[in-house]
Amino acid sequence: MTFILHTSGPVKINTTVIGGIKSLGANLGSQVRGEQSSGEVYSRLVALYGQKPTMSFTTESISDALDQCGPLGVSLATKALTLYGSKILSGGAIDTTGHVSLLCALGILYPKTLSCAHQGDASISYDAMLFNDVDASDPFTLSTSAVLPTMVAVRKWTLSSVTLGNTTINQNMNVSVDFGIRCAGEGSDSNIRDSIVFIQSVEPKITVSSSKQGIIAAFLGATGACSIVLRERLAGGAFGSGRITLAATRGLTMQDTPFQASGNRPGEISLSGHIYWDGSTAPLTYTLS
């Protein structure tokens, strides 16, 4: 028997290859049930009642990913999603053939969270909720003889600046963005899989920890524009001119933790910007410059 292993490979959104992959996966979300009756301890029937297939990945190629799927997500009918598993050769190299691919062209792809720590590299996580027109169609198209797409150079990003409630937040230690997209699926007629998936709500939130005390003093919060800016990390010790900006015109900024410290470590505060809609522009926008 030939022993075969695969590791995480790249991701493709439409025709764009996304590198810098930290993790990826697919899940069928199978709901299998058995039931005992008439005082019997054994189930006389075990059946598949439903499936909620999903796909997910995390990448450091934030600009490439956001260029293809921004803060409000995208329909996979418009831009199909493909996950790749790279076949490993004995000795640690990647084989030239026999790779795995999982393709899905029905569903919603949307960003979940973006995070970055002081002196760290930013990463962004995506989820995809899938559906089928009919149960006879599989949620994924699986291949075990796929060819890996040609990789492109990975651009890495790190912290630059943060604004919450029209106030510049200094001495940032950690920042995260919850894109706040909540999706749901619906089916009928006891079909195994959903016949439609849709976005129920979008409630973005920016969370920041800082080592500078008293930046925002109001305990009842402050309203105003919110944004985070990431700068490009180059090889060596320099930063590039590239900038990623996630911005909102309206947000309510709250002090979640006015002060906390442990041992002899410097104390930090925790702030959160709760983004809301102005009735016209998207609540959270992305720009690359």
C-alpha positions in Angstrom: 0.0 0.0 0.0 1.3 3.4 -0.9 1.2 5.8 2.0 -0.2 9.2 0.9 -0.3 12.5 2.9 -1.5 16.0 2.0 -1.0 19.3 3.7 -2.6 22.7 3.3 -2.1 24.3 -0.1 -3.3 27.5 -1.6 -6.8 28.8 -2.0 -8.4 30.2 -5.2 -11.3 32.7 -5.3 -12.5 32.8 -8.8 -9.2 32.9 -10.8 -7.2 34.6 -8.1 -4.7 32.5 -6.1 -4.5 33.3 -2.4 -1.2 32.3 -0.7 -0.1 32.7 2.8 -2.5 30.1 4.0 -2.3 29.2 7.7 -5.2 26.8 7.8 -8.1 25.5 5.7 -10.8 23.0 5.8 -14.2 21.7 4.6 -17.0 20.2 6.8 -20.2 18.5 5.8 -22.0 19.3 9.0 -23.9 16.0 9.0 -26.8 15.6 11.4 -27.2 11.9 12.0 -29.9 10.6 14.4 -31.1 7.4 15.8 -34.1 6.9 18.1 -35.2 4.3 20.6 -38.8 3.5 21.2 -41.1 1.0 22.8 -38.7 0.6 25.7 -35.9 -0.8 23.5 -32.4 0.4 24.2 -31.2 0.1 20.5 -32.1 2.2 17.6 -33.8 0.3 14.8 -33.0 3.1 12.3 -30.1 5.5 12.1 -30.5 8.1 9.3 -29.0 11.3 7.8 -31.5 14.0 8.6 -29.5 17.1 7.4 -26.2 18.5 6.2 -24.9 22.1 6.6 -21.7 22.0 4.5 -19.1 24.7 5.1 -15.6 25.7 4.0 -13.1 27.9 5.7 -9.5 29.2 5.5 -7.2 31.7 7.2 -4.5 33.6 5.3 -1.9 36.3 5.7 -2.4 37.5 2.1 -5.0 40.0 3.3 -5.0 42.3 0.3 -5.4 39.5 -2.2 -8.3 38.0 -0.2 -10.1 41.3 0.4 -9.7 42.3 -3.2 -11.8 39.3 -4.1 -14.1 39.1 -1.1 -14.5 42.4 0.8 -16.2 43.2 4.1 -19.7 42.3 2.9 -18.9 38.9 1.3 -19.6 37.5 -2.1 -21.8 34.9 -3.8 -19.9 31.8 -4.9 -22.1 31.7 -8.0 -20.1 34.8 -9.0 -16.7 33.8 -7.6 -16.2 30.1 -7.0 -14.1 28.9 -4.1 -11.4 26.2 -4.4 -9.3 24.8 -1.5 -6.2 22.8 -2.3 -4.3 20.1 -0.4 -0.7 19.7 -1.4 0.6 16.1 -1.7 3.7 15.5 0.3 6.6 13.4 -1.0 8.7 11.3 1.4 11.6 13.6 2.5 9.4 16.7 2.9 9.1 18.0 -0.6 5.8 18.8 -2.4 4.9 16.4 -5.2 4.2 17.6 -8.8 1.0 15.5 -9.1 -1.8 14.0 -7.0 -2.9 17.1 -5.2 -6.4 17.5 -3.7 -8.9 20.2 -4.7 -12.4 21.0 -3.3 -14.4 23.3 -5.5 -17.7 24.9 -4.6 -19.8 27.3 -6.7 -23.0 27.6 -4.7 -23.1 29.6 -1.4 -21.7 32.7 0.3 -18.1 33.4 1.1 -17.6 36.0 3.8 -14.8 37.3 6.1 -15.1 36.4 9.8 -12.3 38.0 11.7 -9.0 40.0 11.1 -6.4 40.2 13.8 -2.9 41.6 14.4 -0.7 41.9 17.4 2.2 44.4 18.0 5.2 43.2 15.9 3.0 40.4 14.5 1.7 39.6 11.0 -2.0 40.3 10.4 -4.2 37.4 9.3 -7.8 37.2 8.1 -10.3 34.2 8.4 -13.1 33.4 6.0 -16.1 31.1 6.1 -18.3 29.8 3.3 -21.8 28.6 3.8 -22.9 26.2 1.0 -26.1 24.9 -0.4 -27.5 22.6 -3.1 -30.3 23.1 -5.6 -31.1 19.3 -5.2 -29.8 16.7 -2.8 -28.4 14.6 -5.7 -25.8 17.3 -6.3 -22.7 17.1 -4.0 -21.8 20.3 -2.1 -18.1 20.0 -3.2 -16.4 18.8 -6.4 -13.6 16.7 -5.1 -10.5 15.8 -7.1 -7.5 13.8 -6.0 -5.5 14.5 -9.2 -5.5 18.3 -9.2 -2.7 20.5 -10.3 -1.6 23.2 -7.9 -2.0 26.7 -9.3 1.0 28.9 -9.7 1.8 30.7 -6.5 2.4 34.5 -6.3 4.5 36.4 -3.7 2.8 36.9 -0.4 2.4 40.5 0.9 2.5 40.6 4.7 0.9 43.3 6.8 1.2 44.6 10.3 -0.2 47.3 12.6 0.1 51.0 11.7 -2.7 53.1 13.3 -6.1 52.9 14.9 -8.9 55.4 15.2 -12.0 54.9 17.4 -14.7 57.4 18.0 -12.8 60.1 16.1 -9.9 59.6 18.5 -6.4 58.3 17.5 -5.6 55.3 19.7 -1.9 55.2 20.6 0.4 52.4 21.8 -1.7 49.6 20.3 -0.9 46.1 21.3 -3.6 44.1 19.7 -6.4 44.8 17.2 -9.1 42.6 15.8 -12.1 43.1 13.5 -15.2 41.0 13.7 -16.9 41.6 10.4 -20.2 40.6 12.1 -21.8 38.8 9.1 -24.4 36.3 10.2 -25.7 33.9 7.6 -28.5 31.4 7.6 -29.8 28.7 5.3 -33.3 27.4 4.6 -34.6 24.2 2.9 -38.0 22.4 2.7 -39.7 19.1 1.9 -37.3 17.2 4.2 -34.4 17.7 1.8 -31.0 16.9 3.3 -29.4 20.2 2.4 -30.5 23.9 2.3 -31.9 25.2 -0.9 -30.8 28.8 -0.2 -28.3 30.6 2.0 -28.5 34.3 2.8 -27.1 37.1 5.0 -29.3 37.8 8.0 -27.4 40.7 9.6 -24.1 42.6 9.4 -22.8 44.1 12.7 -19.0 44.8 12.5 -17.0 45.5 15.6 -13.4 46.6 16.1 -11.6 45.7 19.3 -8.3 47.2 20.4 -6.0 46.8 23.4 -3.6 49.6 24.2 -1.0 50.3 26.9 -1.8 54.0 27.1 -4.3 54.9 29.8 -7.1 57.5 29.5 -7.3 57.7 25.7 -11.1 57.8 25.8 -12.4 58.9 29.2 -16.2 58.7 28.7 -17.6 55.6 30.4 -20.9 56.1 28.4 -19.0 55.8 25.1 -18.0 58.1 22.3 -19.5 58.2 18.8 -17.6 58.9 15.6 -15.5 57.5 12.8 -13.5 54.3 13.3 -10.7 52.7 11.3 -7.7 50.5 11.4 -4.7 50.9 9.1 -2.2 48.1 8.3 1.2 48.8 6.7 3.1 46.5 4.4 6.0 44.5 5.9 9.0 44.2 3.6 12.0 41.7 3.8 14.6 43.0 6.2 13.6 45.7 8.7 11.7 48.1 6.5 8.0 48.8 5.8 6.6 49.4 2.4 4.3 52.2 1.2 1.3 49.9 0.9 -1.6 50.5 3.3 -4.8 48.5 4.0 -7.6 50.6 5.6 -10.8 49.3 7.1 -13.0 52.3 7.9 -16.4 53.1 9.2 -18.1 56.6 9.2 -20.2 55.7 12.3 -19.4 53.8 15.4 -20.0 53.8 19.2 -16.7 53.3 21.0 -16.8 51.8 24.5 -14.3 51.2 27.2 -14.6 47.5 27.8 -11.8 47.3 30.4 -10.6 50.7 31.7 -7.5 49.0 33.3 -6.1 45.5 33.7 -2.6 44.2 34.6 -1.0 41.0 35.7 2.1 40.6 37.8 4.7 43.1 36.8 3.5 43.4 33.2 2.4 46.9 32.0 -1.3 47.5 32.3 -3.6 47.7 29.3 -7.1 49.0 28.4 -9.5 47.4 26.1 -11.7 49.4 23.7 -14.4 48.4 21.2 -16.0 50.2 18.3 -19.5 49.0 17.5 -20.1 50.0 13.8 -23.6 51.0 12.6 -25.1 52.1 9.3 -25.5 55.7 8.1 -28.3 54.7 5.7 -26.3 55.0 2.5 -22.6 53.8 2.4 -21.5 50.3 3.6 -20.9 50.3 7.3 -17.4 49.0 6.9 -15.3 49.7 3.8 -11.9 48.4 2.5 -9.3 50.3 0.6 -5.8 49.3 -0.6 -3.3 52.1 -1.3 
